[in-house]
Amino acid sequence: MILPSVAELLARIGRHPSVEAILEALRQGSGEECLAGLTDPAKSLVAAHLAASLTRPAVLLVESNDRAEQLVEPLRFFYHALTHRPASQIVVLPAFDVLPWQEFQPHAEILEARAAALWRLASGQAHVVIAPLTAALMRLKDAEYYRARARTVTRDSEVSLEDLIAHMHRVGYEKQETVERPGQFAVRGGIVDVFSPEAVRPVRMELLGDTAESLREFDPATQRSVRPLERTTLLPLTEFNLEVCGDRLGDGEPGCG
């Protein structure tokens, strides 16, 4: 909880003449403005104020993934303090840690972070994207493609088991006997266990025919139900479509020879 006195103190940054001038120039369509001499905390605070004041999504360009990780938590704190909106509206779009011509796969955490960030941006759930310049320069697909990377299941909704399994394979989930960590799923008859990235616990779906009869969170250590759910969203673990192609990316992406 942010105390009102703290929020008011932080909001004073917006009344500084230099910040007011930059904000007005941006609202008028200025392509470039400069504010020098800021410390890292001040940069995060000013960026949070500008993002909160503008009515459109913003991109904060940085030089590296490490730099993005340094700024994201302070920016989330200041953004939440100034707007009372969820800190999850600030996302990091990391750059790949391998070059296109290298015969290596990007790190799984980078693939997962990129997939979640692109889904949040495409679905209107990201207000600020922190991105290294190399990530911002990459060509991306249209928004509908990234929106379709996640699957939301609600109780009593129609769900095709075959389509659900195919989707989870396509967006990077691994099939296991039991689900223990994010990115895994298991199928036993009409029961599907799945652990979505960023979720606190995995979810057990009980399907009756093509209907999701129940959704429940469960403890992966004991496999016992914790609480019922009305809906759950399965986030992707990769922005690419995966196919059986050795250990490489499929669907026409580079690396599937």
C-alpha positions as CSV (number, residue, x, y, z in Angstrom):
1,M,0.0,0.0,0.0
2,I,1.3,3.4,-1.0
3,L,0.6,6.2,1.6
4,P,-1.1,9.2,0.2
5,S,1.7,11.4,1.5
6,V,4.2,9.4,-0.5
7,A,2.2,9.4,-3.7
8,E,1.8,13.2,-3.4
9,L,5.5,13.6,-2.8
10,L,6.3,11.6,-5.9
11,A,3.7,13.5,-8.0
12,R,5.6,16.7,-7.5
13,I,8.0,15.6,-10.2
14,G,5.2,16.3,-12.7
15,R,5.0,20.0,-11.6
16,H,8.7,20.6,-12.3
17,P,8.9,23.1,-15.2
18,S,11.3,20.9,-17.3
19,V,9.0,17.9,-17.0
20,E,5.9,19.9,-17.7
21,A,7.6,21.3,-20.9
22,I,8.6,17.8,-22.1
23,L,5.1,16.4,-21.5
24,E,3.4,19.2,-23.4
25,A,5.8,18.8,-26.3
26,L,5.1,15.1,-26.5
27,R,1.4,15.8,-26.4
28,Q,1.9,18.1,-29.3
29,G,3.6,15.4,-31.3
30,S,7.3,16.3,-30.8
31,G,9.6,13.6,-32.2
32,E,12.5,14.2,-29.7
33,E,12.9,15.9,-26.4
34,C,15.9,15.8,-24.0
35,L,16.2,15.9,-20.2
36,A,19.8,15.4,-19.0
37,G,21.4,15.1,-15.6
38,L,19.0,12.5,-14.0
39,T,20.0,9.7,-11.7
40,D,18.6,6.2,-12.3
41,P,15.8,6.6,-9.7
42,A,14.9,10.0,-11.2
43,K,14.8,8.5,-14.7
44,S,12.4,5.8,-13.5
45,L,10.2,8.4,-11.8
46,V,10.1,10.7,-14.8
47,A,9.4,7.8,-17.1
48,A,6.6,6.6,-14.8
49,H,5.1,10.1,-14.7
50,L,5.2,10.6,-18.5
51,A,3.7,7.1,-19.1
52,A,0.9,7.8,-16.6
53,S,0.2,11.2,-18.1
54,L,0.1,10.1,-21.8
55,T,-2.9,8.1,-23.0
56,R,-1.0,5.8,-25.3
57,P,1.4,2.9,-24.7
58,A,5.1,3.9,-24.3
59,V,8.4,2.2,-25.1
60,L,11.4,2.9,-23.0
61,L,14.6,2.1,-25.0
62,V,17.7,0.9,-23.1
63,E,21.0,-0.5,-24.2
64,S,20.8,-4.0,-22.9
65,N,18.8,-6.7,-21.1
66,D,20.7,-6.0,-17.9
67,R,19.8,-2.3,-18.1
68,A,16.2,-3.2,-18.6
69,E,16.2,-5.4,-15.5
70,Q,17.8,-2.6,-13.5
71,L,15.0,-0.2,-14.3
72,V,11.9,-2.4,-14.4
73,E,11.3,-2.7,-10.6
74,P,11.8,1.0,-9.8
75,L,9.6,1.9,-12.7
76,R,6.9,-0.5,-11.6
77,F,7.0,1.0,-8.1
78,F,6.7,4.6,-9.2
79,Y,4.0,3.8,-11.9
80,H,1.9,2.0,-9.3
81,A,2.4,4.8,-6.7
82,L,1.4,7.5,-9.2
83,T,-1.5,5.7,-10.9
84,H,-2.7,2.9,-8.6
85,R,-2.7,0.7,-11.7
86,P,-1.2,-2.8,-11.6
87,A,2.5,-2.9,-11.8
88,S,2.2,-5.7,-14.3
89,Q,1.4,-3.0,-16.9
90,I,5.1,-2.4,-17.0
91,V,6.8,-5.2,-19.0
92,V,10.3,-6.0,-20.3
93,L,10.8,-7.2,-23.9
94,P,14.3,-8.7,-23.7
95,A,16.6,-9.1,-26.7
96,F,17.7,-12.5,-27.8
97,D,20.9,-13.7,-26.3
98,V,22.0,-15.4,-29.6
99,L,22.6,-14.0,-33.0
100,P,20.4,-15.2,-36.0
101,W,23.1,-17.1,-37.7
102,Q,24.3,-18.9,-34.5
103,E,23.3,-22.6,-34.1
104,F,21.9,-22.1,-30.6
105,Q,18.5,-21.5,-29.2
106,P,17.7,-18.4,-27.1
107,H,17.6,-19.0,-23.3
108,A,14.2,-20.3,-22.2
109,E,13.6,-17.5,-19.8
110,I,14.1,-14.9,-22.6
111,L,11.7,-16.7,-24.8
112,E,9.1,-16.9,-22.0
113,A,9.6,-13.2,-21.1
114,R,9.3,-12.1,-24.7
115,A,6.2,-14.2,-25.3
116,A,4.4,-12.8,-22.2
117,A,5.4,-9.2,-23.0
118,L,4.2,-9.4,-26.6
119,W,0.9,-11.0,-25.5
120,R,0.3,-8.3,-22.9
121,L,1.1,-5.5,-25.4
122,A,-1.1,-7.0,-28.1
123,S,-4.0,-7.5,-25.7
124,G,-3.8,-4.0,-24.2
125,Q,-2.5,-5.1,-20.8
126,A,0.9,-3.4,-21.1
127,H,1.2,0.4,-20.8
128,V,5.0,0.6,-20.8
129,V,7.5,-1.7,-22.6
130,I,11.1,-1.6,-21.6
131,A,13.2,-2.9,-24.5
132,P,16.8,-3.0,-25.5
133,L,17.4,-1.3,-28.9
134,T,18.1,-4.6,-30.5
135,A,14.8,-6.0,-29.4
136,A,12.9,-2.9,-30.6
137,L,14.5,-3.2,-34.1
138,M,13.3,-6.7,-34.7
139,R,10.4,-7.2,-37.1
140,L,7.2,-8.5,-35.3
141,K,4.0,-10.1,-36.5
142,D,0.6,-8.4,-36.2
143,A,-1.2,-8.0,-32.9
144,E,-3.7,-10.8,-33.5
145,Y,-0.9,-13.3,-33.8
146,Y,0.4,-12.5,-30.3
147,R,-3.1,-12.3,-28.8
148,A,-3.7,-15.8,-29.9
149,R,-0.6,-17.1,-28.2
150,A,-2.5,-17.2,-24.9
151,R,-5.6,-19.3,-24.2
152,T,-8.2,-18.4,-21.6
153,V,-10.5,-21.1,-20.3
154,T,-13.6,-20.4,-18.3
155,R,-15.7,-22.8,-16.3
156,D,-18.5,-24.3,-18.3
157,S,-17.0,-23.1,-21.5
158,E,-16.5,-25.3,-24.6
159,V,-13.0,-26.8,-24.8
160,S,-11.7,-29.3,-27.3
161,L,-9.1,-31.5,-25.6
162,E,-7.3,-32.2,-28.9
163,D,-7.1,-28.5,-29.8
164,L,-6.0,-27.5,-26.2
165,I,-3.2,-30.1,-26.3
166,A,-2.1,-29.0,-29.8
167,H,-2.1,-25.3,-28.6
168,M,0.0,-26.1,-25.6
169,H,2.6,-27.9,-27.6
170,R,2.6,-25.1,-30.1
171,V,3.3,-22.4,-27.5
172,G,6.1,-24.3,-25.7
173,Y,4.5,-26.4,-22.9
174,E,6.1,-29.8,-22.2
175,K,4.0,-32.9,-21.5
176,Q,4.9,-34.7,-18.3
177,E,3.5,-37.4,-16.1
178,T,2.9,-34.9,-13.3
179,V,3.1,-31.1,-13.3
180,E,5.7,-29.7,-11.0
181,R,6.9,-26.4,-12.5
182,P,5.8,-23.7,-14.9
183,G,5.6,-24.7,-18.6
184,Q,4.5,-28.3,-17.9
185,F,1.2,-30.0,-18.6
186,A,-0.2,-33.5,-18.0
187,V,-3.3,-35.3,-19.3
188,R,-5.1,-38.2,-17.7
189,G,-8.3,-39.0,-19.5
190,G,-10.4,-35.8,-19.4
191,I,-8.3,-34.2,-16.7
192,V,-5.7,-31.7,-17.8
193,D,-3.1,-30.2,-15.4
194,V,-1.2,-27.2,-16.6
195,F,1.2,-24.8,-15.0
196,S,1.2,-21.4,-16.7
197,P,4.1,-19.0,-16.5
198,E,3.7,-16.3,-13.9
199,A,1.0,-18.3,-12.1
200,V,1.3,-19.0,-8.4
201,R,0.0,-22.6,-8.7
202,P,-0.9,-25.0,-11.5
203,V,-4.5,-25.5,-12.6
204,R,-6.5,-28.7,-12.9
205,M,-9.2,-28.7,-15.6
206,E,-11.8,-31.4,-15.6
207,L,-13.4,-31.8,-19.0
208,L,-16.8,-33.5,-19.5
209,G,-16.9,-34.1,-23.2
210,D,-16.0,-30.7,-24.7
211,T,-17.0,-28.7,-21.6
212,A,-14.7,-27.5,-18.9
213,E,-16.7,-28.8,-16.0
214,S,-14.4,-27.4,-13.3
215,L,-11.2,-25.5,-12.8
216,R,-9.1,-25.7,-9.6
217,E,-5.7,-24.6,-8.5
218,F,-3.7,-27.3,-6.9
219,D,-0.5,-27.7,-4.9
220,P,2.2,-29.3,-7.1
221,A,3.9,-30.9,-4.1
222,T,0.8,-32.7,-2.8
223,Q,-1.3,-32.7,-6.0
224,R,-4.3,-31.6,-3.8
225,S,-6.8,-29.0,-4.8
226,V,-6.4,-25.5,-3.2
227,R,-9.3,-23.5,-4.5
228,P,-11.8,-23.4,-7.4
229,L,-11.5,-20.9,-10.2
230,E,-13.9,-19.4,-12.7
231,R,-11.3,-18.8,-15.4
232,T,-7.6,-19.2,-16.1
233,T,-5.2,-17.9,-18.7
234,L,-2.4,-20.0,-20.1
235,L,0.4,-17.7,-21.1
236,P,2.8,-18.8,-23.9
237,L,6.4,-19.8,-23.4
238,T,7.6,-18.8,-26.8
239,E,6.5,-16.3,-29.5
240,F,7.2,-18.9,-32.2
241,N,5.1,-21.9,-33.2
242,L,6.9,-25.1,-32.2
243,E,6.8,-28.3,-34.2
244,V,8.7,-31.6,-34.1
245,C,11.8,-30.5,-35.8
246,G,14.7,-31.9,-33.8
247,D,15.4,-29.4,-31.1
248,R,14.8,-26.4,-33.4
249,L,12.1,-23.9,-34.0
250,G,9.5,-24.9,-36.6
251,D,6.7,-23.2,-38.5
252,G,9.1,-21.7,-41.0
253,E,11.1,-19.9,-38.3
254,P,14.9,-19.7,-38.7
255,G,16.5,-22.8,-37.3
256,C,14.2,-25.5,-38.7
257,G,16.1,-26.8,-41.6
